[in-house]
Amino acid sequence: MASISERLWNDLFQYPLSESATAQFLDLLEDTEFISRLTEDEIGLMWRSFLALDRAMGGTKGLRRHQLEVVFGIEAGKDVTLRAACGSGKTIAMALPALIDPSKIIISILPLKLIQENHF
């Protein structure tokens, strides 16, 4: 499991997640390839991401690594492009920064005409 300071660990659990979201969060902490490159601030942001989605979706949706990568990029002030398969959670990745901080302005460019042409 990732090395998390006692202070951060205590801070995280002041705001409890649903049982399924907690299990997913802990599973990601076990992913050493992913978690080893994160700072404590990013782990805290990961928790806030889980918390925001958990509250918005009533514990019915979880987060995937690529969705968290989008949040980390946005929080780092980067422009982010996510290209992923249909049904992989791109919409959640797009909405998550606004769920975490409702004062954020999110600009999303969706090539709907292209999608329509490719599917019909």
C-alpha atoms as a printed R data frame, in Angstrom:
    type eleno elety resid chain resno       x      y       z
1   ATOM     1    CA   MET     A     1   0.000  0.000   0.000
2   ATOM     2    CA   ALA     A     2   1.140  3.559  -0.673
3   ATOM     3    CA   SER     A     3   2.876  5.415   2.087
4   ATOM     4    CA   ILE     A     4   0.387  7.945   3.407
5   ATOM     5    CA   SER     A     5   1.153 10.157   6.358
6   ATOM     6    CA   GLU     A     6  -0.989  9.697   9.440
7   ATOM     7    CA   ARG     A     7  -2.200 13.297   9.085
8   ATOM     8    CA   LEU     A     8  -3.449 12.712   5.532
9   ATOM     9    CA   TRP     A     9  -4.984  9.369   6.415
10  ATOM    10    CA   ASN     A    10  -6.925 10.965   9.288
11  ATOM    11    CA   ASP     A    11  -7.962 13.894   7.070
12  ATOM    12    CA   LEU     A    12  -9.276 11.568   4.384
13  ATOM    13    CA   PHE     A    13 -11.549  9.587   6.633
14  ATOM    14    CA   GLN     A    14 -13.216 12.667   8.122
15  ATOM    15    CA   TYR     A    15 -15.366 12.533   4.997
16  ATOM    16    CA   PRO     A    16 -16.532  8.943   4.617
17  ATOM    17    CA   LEU     A    17 -17.238  7.252   1.303
18  ATOM    18    CA   SER     A    18 -19.757  4.537   0.555
19  ATOM    19    CA   GLU     A    19 -18.498  1.023   1.140
20  ATOM    20    CA   SER     A    20 -18.004  0.350  -2.581
21  ATOM    21    CA   ALA     A    21 -16.143  3.648  -3.172
22  ATOM    22    CA   THR     A    22 -13.896  2.993  -0.166
23  ATOM    23    CA   ALA     A    23 -13.067 -0.459  -1.528
24  ATOM    24    CA   GLN     A    24 -12.220  1.006  -4.948
25  ATOM    25    CA   PHE     A    25 -10.066  3.714  -3.368
26  ATOM    26    CA   LEU     A    26  -8.157  1.135  -1.320
27  ATOM    27    CA   ASP     A    27  -7.751 -1.050  -4.432
28  ATOM    28    CA   LEU     A    28  -6.124  1.887  -6.238
29  ATOM    29    CA   LEU     A    29  -3.779  2.361  -3.283
30  ATOM    30    CA   GLU     A    30  -2.637 -1.219  -3.873
31  ATOM    31    CA   ASP     A    31  -1.768 -0.397  -7.504
32  ATOM    32    CA   THR     A    32   1.893  0.404  -6.845
33  ATOM    33    CA   GLU     A    33   2.664  1.350 -10.464
34  ATOM    34    CA   PHE     A    34  -0.015  4.053 -10.320
35  ATOM    35    CA   ILE     A    35   0.201  5.206  -6.732
36  ATOM    36    CA   SER     A    36   4.004  5.331  -6.420
37  ATOM    37    CA   ARG     A    37   4.206  8.381  -8.656
38  ATOM    38    CA   LEU     A    38   1.554 10.382  -6.802
39  ATOM    39    CA   THR     A    39   2.210 13.063  -4.212
40  ATOM    40    CA   GLU     A    40   0.231 13.252  -0.990
41  ATOM    41    CA   ASP     A    41  -1.676 16.188  -2.500
42  ATOM    42    CA   GLU     A    42  -2.663 14.021  -5.473
43  ATOM    43    CA   ILE     A    43  -3.767 11.229  -3.152
44  ATOM    44    CA   GLY     A    44  -5.889 13.781  -1.300
45  ATOM    45    CA   LEU     A    45  -7.296 14.938  -4.641
46  ATOM    46    CA   MET     A    46  -7.990 11.315  -5.507
47  ATOM    47    CA   TRP     A    47 -10.020 10.988  -2.290
48  ATOM    48    CA   ARG     A    48 -11.916 14.223  -3.030
49  ATOM    49    CA   SER     A    49 -12.634 12.888  -6.533
50  ATOM    50    CA   PHE     A    50 -14.056  9.673  -5.122
51  ATOM    51    CA   LEU     A    51 -16.038 11.666  -2.555
52  ATOM    52    CA   ALA     A    52 -17.503 14.053  -5.157
53  ATOM    53    CA   LEU     A    53 -18.547 11.232  -7.475
54  ATOM    54    CA   ASP     A    54 -19.824  9.110  -4.603
55  ATOM    55    CA   ARG     A    55 -22.079 11.922  -3.402
56  ATOM    56    CA   ALA     A    56 -23.266 12.883  -6.888
57  ATOM    57    CA   MET     A    57 -24.057  9.309  -7.944
58  ATOM    58    CA   GLY     A    58 -25.226  7.882  -4.640
59  ATOM    59    CA   GLY     A    59 -22.440  5.322  -4.486
60  ATOM    60    CA   THR     A    60 -23.365  3.720  -7.808
61  ATOM    61    CA   LYS     A    61 -20.305  4.732  -9.862
62  ATOM    62    CA   GLY     A    62 -16.610  4.241  -9.318
63  ATOM    63    CA   LEU     A    63 -13.521  5.883 -10.736
64  ATOM    64    CA   ARG     A    64 -10.947  4.519 -13.129
65  ATOM    65    CA   ARG     A    65  -7.306  5.506 -13.411
66  ATOM    66    CA   HIS     A    66  -7.758  7.432 -16.653
67  ATOM    67    CA   GLN     A    67 -10.477  9.545 -15.034
68  ATOM    68    CA   LEU     A    68  -8.180 10.418 -12.153
69  ATOM    69    CA   GLU     A    69  -5.372 11.236 -14.599
70  ATOM    70    CA   VAL     A    70  -7.695 13.834 -16.166
71  ATOM    71    CA   VAL     A    71  -8.384 15.394 -12.765
72  ATOM    72    CA   PHE     A    72  -4.668 15.454 -11.880
73  ATOM    73    CA   GLY     A    73  -3.864 17.134 -15.188
74  ATOM    74    CA   ILE     A    74  -6.552 19.772 -14.811
75  ATOM    75    CA   GLU     A    75  -5.536 20.502 -11.236
76  ATOM    76    CA   ALA     A    76  -1.942 20.897 -12.428
77  ATOM    77    CA   GLY     A    77  -3.156 23.585 -14.854
78  ATOM    78    CA   LYS     A    78  -2.654 21.489 -17.969
79  ATOM    79    CA   ASP     A    79  -4.878 21.195 -21.010
80  ATOM    80    CA   VAL     A    80  -6.146 17.615 -21.077
81  ATOM    81    CA   THR     A    81  -7.275 15.414 -23.939
82  ATOM    82    CA   LEU     A    82  -8.858 12.058 -23.202
83  ATOM    83    CA   ARG     A    83  -9.415  9.594 -25.973
84  ATOM    84    CA   ALA     A    84 -11.033  6.406 -24.781
85  ATOM    85    CA   ALA     A    85 -13.484  3.739 -25.840
86  ATOM    86    CA   CYS     A    86 -17.227  4.143 -25.771
87  ATOM    87    CA   GLY     A    87 -18.552  3.520 -22.269
88  ATOM    88    CA   SER     A    88 -15.187  4.003 -20.567
89  ATOM    89    CA   GLY     A    89 -16.233  6.996 -18.465
90  ATOM    90    CA   LYS     A    90 -15.172 10.025 -20.491
91  ATOM    91    CA   THR     A    91 -18.215 12.022 -19.368
92  ATOM    92    CA   ILE     A    92 -17.423 11.411 -15.704
93  ATOM    93    CA   ALA     A    93 -13.814 12.436 -16.305
94  ATOM    94    CA   MET     A    94 -15.060 15.654 -17.905
95  ATOM    95    CA   ALA     A    95 -17.554 16.448 -15.133
96  ATOM    96    CA   LEU     A    96 -15.451 15.422 -12.150
97  ATOM    97    CA   PRO     A    97 -13.440 18.660 -11.781
98  ATOM    98    CA   ALA     A    98 -16.718 20.610 -11.593
99  ATOM    99    CA   LEU     A    99 -18.096 18.154  -9.018
100 ATOM   100    CA   ILE     A   100 -14.982 18.596  -6.891
101 ATOM   101    CA   ASP     A   101 -14.999 22.392  -7.196
102 ATOM   102    CA   PRO     A   102 -18.266 23.879  -8.506
103 ATOM   103    CA   SER     A   103 -16.542 27.243  -9.082
104 ATOM   104    CA   LYS     A   104 -14.481 25.711 -11.925
105 ATOM   105    CA   ILE     A   105 -15.363 26.449 -15.525
106 ATOM   106    CA   ILE     A   106 -15.108 23.390 -17.732
107 ATOM   107    CA   ILE     A   107 -14.859 23.714 -21.508
108 ATOM   108    CA   SER     A   108 -15.528 20.480 -23.311
109 ATOM   109    CA   ILE     A   109 -15.255 20.025 -27.067
110 ATOM   110    CA   LEU     A   110 -17.332 17.135 -28.298
111 ATOM   111    CA   PRO     A   111 -17.166 16.129 -31.968
112 ATOM   112    CA   LEU     A   112 -20.838 15.128 -32.072
113 ATOM   113    CA   LYS     A   113 -21.154 15.420 -35.854
114 ATOM   114    CA   LEU     A   114 -18.174 13.108 -36.269
115 ATOM   115    CA   ILE     A   115 -19.643 10.645 -33.791
116 ATOM   116    CA   GLN     A   116 -22.991 10.803 -35.576
117 ATOM   117    CA   GLU     A   117 -21.356 10.191 -38.964
118 ATOM   118    CA   ASN     A   118 -19.358  7.246 -37.630
119 ATOM   119    CA   HIS     A   119 -22.322  5.544 -35.982
120 ATOM   120    CA   PHE     A   120 -25.143  6.099 -38.436
